[in-house]
Amino acid sequence: MAFGIQITNTSDTVIISEDFSNFQLTQTGSVPGSGTIPTPGSGQLLFVRPATLGATLYPSTAGGASIRATSGNVDYALVQLNAPPIPTETHGLRVYRADSTIAYDSSQRSVSPVAVYRLSNPNSNSSSSISLAAVPTGKTRYLNSSVIRRAGVTGPISPTFSNWRNAFATWNSDTSLVIGASTAYANSQAPAQDSQSFLGTLIYSFADI
C-alpha cells in the first residue's frame, strides 16, 4: 500500500492494514439433535464443535440438525467476511479503506486459522489422530462444518439400500482429535458409480474464534 496504517506482529507478519480482510463472528449457538443449525449464506462460513468433550461430530440426514454429536449438543459459530461493525461500540480501533469500507474493527471477534488436514480417498472406517496447538485465551476452537458430510459411498446393496461413507471428528480435547471416515448403512440409494469408490477429498480446517 502507498499510504495508511500497517501493523505487524513479532513474526513480522502483517495483521492489520487497509488491505486486510477477515471473517468476523456474527452468531453463536448450541443445538440438540432435533434442532436446526444455520445454513451459511454468501460470504459466510459455519464452524462447529461438540459441546461435550469426547463426543464425535457426524452428518445426519434424519429430521433435525444436519450435523450431530454422539453426546450432547453441537455448538456453532457463524462468521462473515467483512461483517458490519457492532453499532454499540464507543471506543476501539477501526481502519478504513480508501472506498470508506471497514478493513478492521477491534470490536469484532475475528477468525484465526489454526491448521488444515487433508485426507485423500481414505479407506472405509479409516481414521487419523491429530494434535493441535493450545487455544489462546479468550478464543474457542471450531472445525469448518463443510467437512462433516456424507463424503462418499460404496456400491449399492439393493435398489434402495446403500452403504454410505461419512466424515467424522472425535473431539477428545481442543488439542487432541481423531478425524476420518466411517461407513454406515442407510435406506437410500447411492449415486451410480464403481463399487468402493470414494467421492471427494476431506479437508479438515480448524480455527480459533
C-alpha positions in Angstrom: 0.0 0.0 0.0 1.2 3.5 -0.7 -0.3 5.1 2.4 -2.3 4.3 5.5 -1.7 2.2 8.6 0.0 -1.2 8.7 0.6 -3.3 11.9 2.9 -6.3 12.1 3.3 -8.9 14.9 6.6 -10.2 16.4 6.9 -12.6 13.4 6.9 -9.6 11.1 3.5 -10.8 9.7 1.0 -8.1 8.7 -2.1 -8.4 10.9 -3.8 -5.1 10.3 -3.8 -2.9 7.2 -6.2 -1.1 4.9 -5.9 -4.0 2.5 -6.7 -6.6 5.2 -9.9 -8.7 5.1 -11.1 -11.3 7.6 -14.1 -13.3 8.7 -15.8 -11.9 11.8 -18.1 -13.7 14.2 -21.8 -12.8 13.7 -23.7 -15.5 15.6 -23.1 -18.4 18.0 -25.4 -21.0 19.4 -25.9 -24.6 20.6 -28.4 -27.1 19.2 -29.5 -30.6 20.1 -30.0 -33.3 17.5 -33.6 -32.1 17.0 -32.5 -28.5 16.5 -31.6 -26.5 13.4 -28.1 -25.4 12.6 -27.9 -22.2 10.5 -27.1 -22.5 6.8 -24.2 -20.2 5.8 -25.1 -17.6 3.1 -23.0 -15.7 0.6 -19.7 -14.6 2.2 -20.3 -16.7 5.3 -18.7 -19.8 6.9 -20.2 -22.1 9.5 -17.9 -23.6 12.2 -18.9 -26.4 14.7 -17.7 -28.3 17.7 -19.3 -30.7 20.1 -20.5 -29.2 23.4 -19.2 -32.3 25.2 -15.6 -33.4 25.1 -15.2 -36.9 23.9 -18.2 -36.7 21.5 -18.0 -37.3 17.8 -19.4 -35.0 15.2 -21.1 -36.8 12.3 -23.5 -36.0 9.4 -27.2 -36.8 9.7 -30.0 -37.0 7.2 -32.7 -37.6 9.7 -35.1 -34.9 10.8 -33.4 -32.1 12.8 -29.8 -31.0 12.7 -27.7 -32.0 9.7 -24.6 -32.3 12.0 -25.0 -34.1 15.3 -22.8 -35.2 18.2 -22.8 -38.7 19.7 -23.2 -37.0 23.1 -24.6 -33.5 24.0 -25.3 -30.6 21.7 -23.4 -29.1 18.8 -22.0 -25.6 19.3 -21.7 -23.5 16.2 -20.2 -20.1 15.1 -21.4 -18.3 12.0 -18.8 -15.9 10.6 -19.0 -13.4 7.8 -16.3 -11.8 5.6 -16.1 -8.1 6.4 -19.1 -8.2 8.8 -20.5 -4.8 9.6 -19.2 -3.2 12.8 -21.1 -3.5 16.1 -23.0 -0.2 16.4 -23.0 -0.1 20.2 -19.2 0.1 20.5 -18.0 3.6 21.5 -14.2 3.0 21.6 -11.5 0.9 20.0 -9.7 1.0 16.6 -11.2 1.0 13.1 -9.2 1.0 9.9 -10.9 2.2 6.8 -10.1 1.5 3.2 -9.9 4.2 0.5 -13.5 3.4 -0.5 -14.8 4.0 3.1 -15.4 0.3 3.8 -14.0 -1.0 7.1 -10.9 -3.2 6.9 -10.5 -3.8 10.6 -12.7 -3.2 13.7 -11.4 -4.1 17.1 -14.9 -4.7 18.4 -15.2 -7.8 16.2 -14.1 -11.4 17.1 -12.0 -12.4 14.1 -11.3 -15.9 12.8 -7.7 -17.1 13.5 -6.8 -20.2 11.3 -5.1 -23.0 13.2 -4.4 -26.0 11.0 -5.6 -27.8 7.8 -5.6 -31.5 7.4 -6.2 -33.2 4.0 -7.3 -36.8 3.8 -7.4 -38.1 0.2 -9.5 -41.1 -0.6 -9.4 -42.7 2.8 -10.5 -46.4 3.0 -13.6 -47.5 4.8 -13.5 -46.8 8.6 -10.2 -45.0 8.3 -9.0 -42.5 11.0 -6.1 -40.3 11.9 -5.2 -38.9 15.3 -4.1 -35.3 15.2 -2.6 -32.8 17.7 -3.2 -29.1 17.6 -1.6 -26.1 19.4 -3.2 -24.8 22.6 -6.2 -22.4 22.3 -5.3 -18.7 23.0 -7.0 -17.1 26.0 -10.4 -15.7 25.0 -10.8 -17.9 21.9 -12.8 -21.0 21.2 -11.7 -23.7 18.8 -14.0 -24.8 16.0 -14.0 -27.0 12.8 -15.3 -25.8 9.5 -18.6 -27.6 9.1 -18.2 -28.3 5.4 -16.2 -31.5 6.0 -18.8 -33.2 8.2 -20.9 -34.6 5.4 -21.6 -37.8 3.5 -18.3 -37.8 1.8 -18.8 -40.9 -0.4 -20.5 -44.2 -0.8 -19.7 -47.9 -1.5 -21.7 -49.8 -4.1 -25.4 -50.2 -3.7 -26.5 -53.3 -1.7 -30.1 -53.2 -3.1 -32.1 -50.9 -5.3 -33.0 -48.8 -2.2 -30.2 -49.7 0.3 -26.6 -48.5 0.2 -23.5 -48.3 2.4 -22.6 -44.7 2.8 -19.3 -43.2 3.9 -19.4 -40.4 6.4 -16.7 -37.9 7.5 -16.4 -37.5 11.3 -14.4 -35.8 14.0 -14.0 -37.1 17.6 -13.2 -34.2 19.9 -11.2 -35.7 22.7 -9.9 -32.2 23.6 -9.1 -28.9 21.9 -5.6 -30.2 21.2 -6.3 -33.9 20.6 -8.8 -35.2 17.9 -9.5 -38.2 15.7 -10.6 -37.4 12.1 -11.6 -39.7 9.3 -14.4 -41.6 7.5 -16.7 -44.4 8.6 -19.3 -46.5 6.8 -23.0 -46.7 7.7 -25.9 -48.5 6.1 -28.9 -46.3 5.1 -32.2 -46.9 3.4 -31.4 -44.7 0.5 -29.9 -45.2 -3.0 -26.3 -44.2 -3.6 -25.4 -42.4 -6.8 -24.3 -44.8 -9.6 -20.6 -45.4 -9.5 -17.9 -48.1 -9.2 -18.0 -50.3 -6.1 -15.9 -49.0 -3.2 -15.3 -45.7 -4.9 -14.9 -42.5 -2.8 -16.3 -39.1 -3.5 -14.1 -36.1 -2.7 -11.1 -35.2 -0.5 -11.7 -34.5 3.1 -10.4 -31.1 4.2 -10.4 -30.6 8.0 -9.9 -26.8 8.7 -9.7 -25.7 12.3 -9.9 -22.1 13.5 -10.0 -20.2 16.8 -12.8 -17.6 17.1 
